[in-house]
Amino acid sequence: MASCMRLASSKASWMSSVLSQSRQLASRSLHTRKPLPYPIEGGLGKFLPPPALETLVEYQDGLLERFNEEVRSDPKFERHSTVAQTAIRYSERKERTLAFNYAVLAINNSFFLDRLTPPPPEEAALDTHQDKISDGLAEAIRLNYGDIVRLKSSFSAAALGMFTNGWVWLVTDTGGNLGILPTLGPSTLLIRSRWNLADQRIFREDSDGENSGIASSFGQQVPPGVAPSSPSSGVSSTKPLGGALDPHARAFSSTITGIPTTSIHDGKAAPDEARGPKRNNLATMLSMGDKLYPLFCVPTYEHAWMSAGYGVWGKEEWLKQFWTVLDWEKVSKAFGGRKSREVSFN
């Protein structure tokens, strides 16, 4: 009898050990939030005070938890796939729409938070990090928008013009042209087809993966004035980028159409030289935007500014504070490294 009890106890202990090891192996293949490059408890100035930043971190954790739950039930799930790789595969599987949505929102939110940094100290000469803008990016801003004020104005107008949940992005192409694009809901510019456009790993992955951090191609060339399309992009392939009859015309800006001739802040007309370079080379014009690299983005989800204490209608005031915490040094590095980041993760 005692021998049987010892045998049963030993078997139970062995089963417990096997289950524990299985859980550990399963957890290694799942995805967790990448630590932020700044302390959560310190917040991000008036843009994201500590409670607001904690809300966005909680949101990120929740997205990844739900994504992990979804992939566990998928017999075809490849355990060493990154979030981006899985999102690309799920973009073609209707039954995995929910997992795809969680993945895309997590990718966007992680990229958004990674491009931020605490504001300068109160005694600093500037209340933003604009002094970290590289010479190359500064020249691109001058050529495409005239100056940093008009870039901010165009970007803010695009975000304010979004009357639905989504994201607004500043992007560049291989030629260094800048543009502002929106995506709606769970859609992204960070992944397209079988390519990853992020310029660094935005999740803690247990697999080294072949996309070890970086970026990108949209594959096929897109004619000027026509938006790219993909299962992971919220932009139609046939809808023009802006135009007199386009209700979202303010949400788009590129060197093809020039920059707005007035600022939403001061109402002054932009000088001719501030309306972007004149493009007489047809080949150059046709290649503009064929490969896009996101530089930074901002969400247009109400929970972002409401958690920061700005109320339901506080989006505009909240956006003004965005520029105080944007990490221009990181943005400049992404702009400068755009041509060297074309890494496929086939």
N, C-alpha and C positions, 0 to 999 in steps of 0.2 A: 504493500500500500504506500509506504513512505517512498519507495523507489518510483512508483507511478506519479506521486505528487511532485518529486524532484524533476522527473522527466517533463511533466506538464509545465512546471515553473520555468524550466530551461527553454522549452519551446516557446512559451509566451514572451520570455525575455528576448529570444532570437527574433521573433516576429516584430516586437517593438523596435528593435534595433534596425531591422530591414525597413520598416515604415518610416523611421526617423531619417535614415539615409536617403530613402526615396524622396521624402519631402525636401531634404537639403538639395538633392540633385535637381528637383523640379524648380526650386526657388532660384538656383543659379542661372537657369535659362530664362528667367523672367526679367522684367525691366523695372528699374527704380529711378527715382528723380536724381538728376545730377546735382551735387551740392552747388549752391550759388556762390559767386565770387565775392560776396559781401555778407555780413551777418544779418539774418532775418530780423532779429530783435531790434536792430538799429533803424530799420525802415529805409525808405528812399525819399527823404525830404518831404515836401508837401505833395509830391506826386503820389507816392505810396507810403503813407505813414505805417508804423509797425502793424497795426491791425489789418490794414489793407494788404500789405505784403504777405502777412500770414494767411489771409483769405486766398490769395492767388497761389500760394504754395500748397494750401489745402486742396484747392481746385486741381492743381497739377498732380498731386498724389492720388486724388480720387479718379482722375482720368486714367492714370497708369494702372491703378488697382482694377478698374473695370475692364480695361484693355486686357490685362493679364487673365482675368476671369473668362473673357471671351475666347482667348487663344487656347486656354486649357481644354476647351471642349472641341477643338478642331483637330481631328486625326491627321490632317495634312500639314499641321503647323510644324515648321522647321525650327527646332529649339534654339539654334544659334543665330537665328535671324535677328537683325536689329528692328527697332520700331519702324523705321523708314522702309526697310525691305519688306516687312510684313504688310505695311500700308499699301505698297505698290502691288503686291500680290492680291490683296483683298479688294483693290479697286476694280478688279474684273470679276469679283464673285459677289453677286447680289445678296446671297445668304449671309455674307460677312459685312454688311453695310454698317452695323452698329460698331463692330470692332474697328473698321476703317475710320469712322467718325471720331472715336476716342483717340486713335493713334494720331490723326491729323491735328486735332485740337491740342494734344499734348506736345507734338512737335512744334507747333506755332507758339504755344505759351512758353515753352522752354527757350526758344530762340529769342522771343521778346524779352524775357527776364535776363537772359545772358548779355544783352546789349545795353544794360543799364548799369549805373554805378552811383554811389552816394554823391550828393551835390557838393560843390566846393565849400570849404568852411566860410563862415560869415565874414571873416576878415579878408577874404580873398578879393582880388580886384575884379574878377568876373564871377557872375552867378551861374555860369554854365561851363562846360568843358570844351568850348569852341577853340580855345588856344591849342588843343591837341589835334586839330584838323591838319592833315598832311598837305604839303604843297600840291601834290597831284590831285587830291580830292577838292581842294580849294579852287584849283583851276577848272575842274569839271563843273563845280557849282557855278562859277562865274560864267562859263560858256553856256550852260544849260538854263540857268535861272537868273543870272545877273549878279546876285549876291546871296548871302546866307539868309537875310531877312525875307527875300522873296521865295526862297526854298521853303522856309518855315511856313510862310503864308500859304503856298500851294499845298503843302502836305496837310496843314491844319484844315484848309478848306475841303480837301478830299475826305478827311476823317469826319468833319462836321456834316458833310453831305451824305454820309452813310446813315440811312434811316433803318438799318437792319443790323443784326449781329454779323460780325466779320472782322476783317483785318485790312489795314492799309500799309503798303510796303514802299520803301524806297529801294529801287533796284538799279543795277548797272549792267552793261553788256561788255563784250570783249574789247570794244572800242572806247570804253570809258564814258559812254553816254549815260545820263541819268534819267530815270522815269519814276512816276508814282502810279502804282496799280492797287486796286482793291480786290479782295477775294471775299466771297460771301459764305457765312456759316462755316461748316467743317470742310474747308478747302484750303489749299496752300500753294505757295510758290517754291517751297523748299524741296519738293520732290516732283519729278515728272518722268513719265515713261519708266525706264530702268536706270535712272540716274538720281543721285542725291545732290542737292544744291547747297546744303549747309556747309559752312566753311570750317566746321569743327564738330566733333561728336557732342550731341546735345542731351544724351542720356548716359547713364551708367550701364554699360553693356558687359555681360560676362564673356561674350564672344568678341574676338578682336575684329572680325568682319573685314571685308575688303574695302569698306567705305570709310576707313579709319578716320574719318573726320571730315572728308571734304568733297567737294562740289561737282561738277555739274554741266549738264547740257540740256537744252530743250530739243535736241535732235534735229528735227526738220526746221528749215528756215521759215520765218513768218513774214509775209509782206508788210510794209509799213502801213499803219492804220488798221491792222487786223490783229485782234488779240489771239494769243495761243490758246489751245484747248487741250485738255487731258482729263482723265478721271479724277485727278487730284487738284486740278485748277478750277477756280470758280469763275473763269472768264470764258465767254463764248468764242468760238473760232470764227464766227461770222459777224459778230457785232463790232462796229467801228469803235475805236478808242476815242470817245468824246464826239462832239459835233453839235450843231445847233439844235437838233431834235432829240439829243440824248439826255435823259433826265439826270444821268450821273456824269455829265460832261466835266464838272469841276473835279471829279475824282480821278482824272487822268491827266498826266503831264509827261511830255517827252520832247526831245529835240526835233521830232518830226513836225509836231504841231506848234512848237514854241512854248513859251511860258505865258501865264496870264499877264495882260498889259497893266493891270492894277493890282495893288495889294489890298487884302481884306482888312489890313490894319490901318493903313494911312490913305488909301484911295489914290495914291499918286501913280501916274503913268510911268511905265518902265521905259528907259531909254532904248533906242534901237539896238545898241550893242548888248543889252541885257536880255534880248529875246532869243538867244542861242546862236550858234554858228550857222553860217549859210552853207548848205550842203549841195555842191554842184556835181559831185561825183556820184553817178547813178549806182555804181557797184557798192559804194560806201552806204548809200541810203538803203539799198536792198538788204544789206547785211545787218542793219541796225536792229538790235533786239532779237537776233536769232538765237543767242544764248544769254539768259538772264541770271544774274547773281544777286539775291536779296542782301541788302546791307543792314536794314533794321525794319521793324514793323511795330504797329501799335494796335491793340484790340479795340473794337467798338462794341464791347459787351457791357451792359449797364452795371453789372456787378463790379467792374473794375473801378469806375469813378464813384459809385455809390458807397462801396466799402471804404473809399478814401475820404468820405464825409462831404462829398459835393452834391449829394441829392440827385433826384431823377434828372433834373435839367442842368446838371453841373458839368456836362461834357466839355464845354468850351474852356471853362476855367481850369479844368483838370488837364486838358491838352496843353495849356500854356506852361504848366509845370513839367511837362514831359521833357522839354528841352533842357531843363536844369539837371537832369539825371542821365541823359543820353551819353553813352561812352563813345565820344568821337574818336578816341585813339583806336578803339577796337574796330569801329566802322572804317576808319582810314586804312587799317591793316587789311581788312576784308576787301576794300576797293583796290588796294595795291596788289593783292595776291590773286585777283580774279582769274588771270590767265594761267596760273600754275595749279589751279585747283580742279581741273577736269579729270576726276577720278571715277571711273565706272565701278559699280559693285555688282557686276554680272556674276 
